[in-house]
Amino acid sequence: MDSRRYKVLERKQKRSALTLLFASFVLLILLLFFGIPILSRFAGFIADLKSSSSPVIQEDKTPPAPPLFEGPLPLNTDQKELQITGRAEAGSTVKVFHNSEQIFESVVDETSKFTFQLKLQKGANIIIATTTDKSGNTSNTSPRTTIYSDKEPPSLEITSPKNGENFFGEERKTITLEGSTETGTKVLVADRLAIVASDGKFSINITLTEGENTILVIATDEAQNKTEKELKVAYTP
């Protein structure tokens, strides 16, 4: 009786083992055909999600603003050299050109300012500048700045009255001083400003005092060069 029960139990265990083996085989087949592709797609989804959350680095292609020279700068000067300050984007490299020749190059510091020495040539001195940022973008050229260097004193001629001339009578107490100079020149006659016409001629009335009168005439051009002349006339009431 016990032997019979043992055989029945043994057959059940074999069937269970076969069933478990078959189920494992089917599960392995399903995993190979469906599980691995699903896992691959899931891994790809995770990678795409990670890449989409990463910051996108865009290339900087925008040029910086052109440099600007701080002013006011003189239009005319009698100086041999000027120190000029300008402004440009901090960290960029600025280049300055004088009459088409590069004379200065420097990296702009955190103040956005740069300073250079300009050795002036006779006549027109044209300066421009550009700057290049860290991404290699170069600005447009700055506005042209022209400075005229003039070390020659202006011409000055007094045509009337003559030096040493004598004037008599009440009606000659006031005389007209006339002369000529360069266009754009300022003329002072006895510390009074004379009107200079477009052709350089000027005139001004002078009231004389009895005896010898010394009249100082000073012509100053736009570069501050000066020419002085002294005129002496006598007046007798």
C-alpha positions as CSV (number, residue, x, y, z in Angstrom):
1,M,0.0,0.0,0.0
2,D,2.8,2.4,0.9
3,S,4.7,1.4,-2.2
4,R,1.7,2.3,-4.4
5,R,1.4,5.8,-2.7
6,Y,5.1,6.4,-3.2
7,K,4.8,5.7,-6.9
8,V,1.8,8.0,-7.3
9,L,3.7,10.8,-5.4
10,E,6.8,10.2,-7.6
11,R,4.7,10.6,-10.8
12,K,3.2,13.9,-9.5
13,Q,6.7,15.3,-8.7
14,K,8.0,14.4,-12.2
15,R,5.0,16.1,-13.8
16,S,5.5,19.2,-11.7
17,A,9.2,19.2,-12.6
18,L,8.4,18.9,-16.3
19,T,5.8,21.7,-16.0
20,L,8.3,24.0,-14.3
21,L,11.0,23.2,-16.8
22,F,8.6,23.9,-19.7
23,A,7.4,27.2,-18.1
24,S,11.0,28.3,-17.6
25,F,11.8,27.5,-21.3
26,V,8.7,29.5,-22.5
27,L,9.7,32.4,-20.2
28,L,13.2,32.4,-21.6
29,I,11.9,32.5,-25.1
30,L,9.6,35.4,-24.3
31,L,12.5,37.3,-22.6
32,L,14.7,36.8,-25.7
33,F,12.1,38.0,-28.2
34,F,10.3,40.7,-26.2
35,G,12.2,41.5,-23.0
36,I,15.6,42.6,-24.5
37,P,14.1,44.9,-27.1
38,I,11.9,46.5,-24.5
39,L,15.0,46.9,-22.2
40,S,16.9,48.5,-25.1
41,R,14.2,50.9,-25.9
42,F,13.9,51.8,-22.2
43,A,17.7,52.4,-22.0
44,G,17.5,54.6,-25.1
45,F,14.6,56.6,-23.6
46,I,16.7,57.2,-20.5
47,A,19.7,58.4,-22.7
48,D,17.5,60.7,-24.7
49,L,16.0,62.2,-21.5
50,K,19.5,62.8,-20.2
51,S,20.7,64.5,-23.3
52,S,17.6,66.7,-23.6
53,S,18.1,67.9,-20.0
54,S,21.8,68.9,-20.8
55,P,22.3,72.6,-21.5
56,V,22.7,73.5,-25.2
57,I,25.8,75.4,-26.0
58,Q,25.3,77.8,-28.8
59,E,28.2,79.4,-30.8
60,D,28.6,83.2,-30.2
61,K,28.5,84.9,-33.6
62,T,27.4,88.3,-32.5
63,P,30.2,91.0,-33.0
64,P,30.9,93.4,-30.1
65,A,30.0,97.1,-30.4
66,P,32.8,99.2,-32.0
67,P,35.2,101.0,-29.6
68,L,34.6,104.7,-28.8
69,F,37.2,107.3,-27.9
70,E,36.4,109.4,-24.9
71,G,36.3,113.2,-25.5
72,P,36.2,115.9,-26.1
73,L,39.3,115.5,-28.3
74,P,40.7,118.6,-29.9
75,L,40.1,119.2,-33.6
76,N,43.3,121.2,-33.8
77,T,46.3,121.1,-31.5
78,D,49.9,122.3,-31.3
79,Q,50.9,119.3,-29.2
80,K,53.3,116.6,-30.4
81,E,51.6,113.8,-28.5
82,L,48.2,113.1,-27.0
83,Q,47.0,110.5,-24.4
84,I,43.7,109.1,-25.6
85,T,41.3,106.9,-23.6
86,G,38.6,104.8,-25.2
87,R,35.9,102.2,-24.2
88,A,35.3,98.7,-25.6
89,E,33.9,95.4,-24.4
90,A,35.7,94.0,-21.4
91,G,37.9,91.0,-22.3
92,S,38.0,91.9,-26.0
93,T,41.2,92.8,-27.9
94,V,41.2,96.3,-29.3
95,K,43.3,97.6,-32.2
96,V,43.9,101.3,-33.0
97,F,45.0,102.6,-36.4
98,H,46.6,106.0,-37.0
99,N,46.4,107.1,-40.7
100,S,45.8,103.4,-41.7
101,E,48.8,102.1,-39.7
102,Q,48.2,100.0,-36.5
103,I,49.8,101.7,-33.5
104,F,48.2,99.9,-30.6
105,E,46.8,96.5,-29.5
106,S,45.7,95.4,-26.0
107,V,43.1,93.3,-24.1
108,V,40.5,95.5,-22.5
109,D,40.4,95.1,-18.8
110,E,37.3,94.8,-16.5
111,T,36.8,98.6,-16.5
112,S,36.0,98.4,-20.3
113,K,38.6,101.2,-20.8
114,F,41.9,101.4,-22.7
115,T,44.5,104.1,-23.0
116,F,47.2,104.8,-25.7
117,Q,49.6,107.5,-26.7
118,L,49.1,109.2,-30.1
119,K,52.2,110.7,-31.7
120,L,50.9,113.4,-34.0
121,Q,52.0,114.0,-37.5
122,K,51.8,117.4,-39.2
123,G,48.4,117.9,-40.8
124,A,45.5,115.5,-40.4
125,N,45.7,112.6,-38.0
126,I,42.9,110.1,-38.5
127,I,42.3,107.4,-35.8
128,I,39.9,104.5,-35.9
129,A,39.7,101.3,-33.9
130,T,38.2,97.8,-33.9
131,T,37.8,95.2,-31.2
132,T,37.6,91.4,-31.3
133,D,35.8,89.4,-28.6
134,K,36.8,86.0,-27.1
135,S,34.8,84.1,-29.7
136,G,36.7,85.8,-32.6
137,N,33.9,88.2,-33.6
138,T,35.3,91.5,-34.8
139,S,33.3,94.8,-34.4
140,N,32.6,97.4,-37.0
141,T,35.2,100.2,-37.4
142,S,34.7,103.0,-34.8
143,P,33.7,106.5,-36.1
144,R,36.7,108.3,-37.6
145,T,38.3,110.9,-35.4
146,T,40.5,113.5,-37.1
147,I,42.9,115.7,-35.2
148,Y,44.9,118.4,-37.0
149,S,48.4,119.0,-35.8
150,D,49.5,122.6,-36.5
151,K,52.6,124.1,-34.9
152,E,52.9,127.1,-37.2
153,P,51.8,130.5,-35.8
154,P,49.2,132.3,-37.8
155,S,50.0,135.2,-40.2
156,L,49.1,138.6,-38.9
157,E,49.3,141.9,-40.8
158,I,48.2,145.4,-39.6
159,T,47.3,147.5,-42.6
160,S,46.1,150.6,-40.8
161,P,47.2,152.7,-39.0
162,K,50.9,152.7,-39.6
163,N,53.3,152.1,-36.7
164,G,54.4,155.5,-35.3
165,E,51.6,157.5,-37.0
166,N,50.3,160.7,-35.2
167,F,46.7,161.8,-34.9
168,F,45.5,165.3,-34.0
169,G,42.2,166.8,-33.0
170,E,39.1,165.6,-31.2
171,E,37.7,164.0,-34.4
172,R,40.8,161.7,-34.6
173,K,40.6,160.5,-31.1
174,T,38.9,157.3,-32.3
175,I,40.6,155.4,-35.1
176,T,39.9,152.2,-36.9
177,L,42.5,149.5,-36.7
178,E,42.5,147.1,-39.8
179,G,44.4,144.0,-40.7
180,S,44.3,140.5,-41.9
181,T,45.1,137.0,-40.7
182,E,44.2,133.3,-41.4
183,T,40.6,132.1,-41.6
184,G,39.4,130.8,-38.3
185,T,41.8,132.8,-36.2
186,K,40.8,134.7,-33.2
187,V,42.2,138.3,-32.9
188,L,42.4,140.4,-29.8
189,V,43.2,144.1,-30.1
190,A,44.0,145.8,-26.8
191,D,42.2,142.8,-25.0
192,R,39.1,143.4,-27.2
193,L,37.9,140.7,-29.6
194,A,37.9,141.8,-33.2
195,I,35.5,140.3,-35.8
196,V,37.4,138.3,-38.4
197,A,35.7,137.9,-41.7
198,S,35.6,134.7,-43.8
199,D,38.6,136.1,-45.9
200,G,40.6,136.7,-42.8
201,K,40.3,140.5,-42.7
202,F,39.4,142.2,-39.4
203,S,38.8,145.8,-38.1
204,I,38.0,147.4,-34.8
205,N,37.6,150.9,-33.4
206,I,40.2,152.1,-30.9
207,T,39.8,155.2,-28.7
208,L,43.2,156.9,-28.1
209,T,44.5,158.7,-25.1
210,E,46.7,161.8,-25.2
211,G,50.3,161.0,-25.9
212,E,51.8,157.7,-27.0
213,N,49.4,154.7,-27.3
214,T,50.8,151.2,-27.4
215,I,48.3,148.7,-29.0
216,L,48.9,144.9,-28.7
217,V,47.4,142.7,-31.3
218,I,47.3,138.9,-30.7
219,A,46.2,136.4,-33.3
220,T,45.5,132.8,-32.0
221,D,44.6,130.0,-34.4
222,E,42.5,126.9,-33.7
223,A,45.6,125.0,-32.6
224,Q,46.4,127.7,-30.0
225,N,49.4,128.9,-31.9
226,K,49.9,132.7,-31.4
227,T,51.3,135.7,-33.3
228,E,51.7,139.0,-31.5
229,K,52.4,142.5,-32.9
230,E,52.7,145.8,-31.1
231,L,51.6,149.0,-32.7
232,K,52.5,152.5,-31.4
233,V,50.6,155.6,-32.4
234,A,50.5,159.1,-30.8
235,Y,47.5,161.4,-30.2
236,T,47.4,165.1,-29.6
237,P,44.0,166.8,-28.8
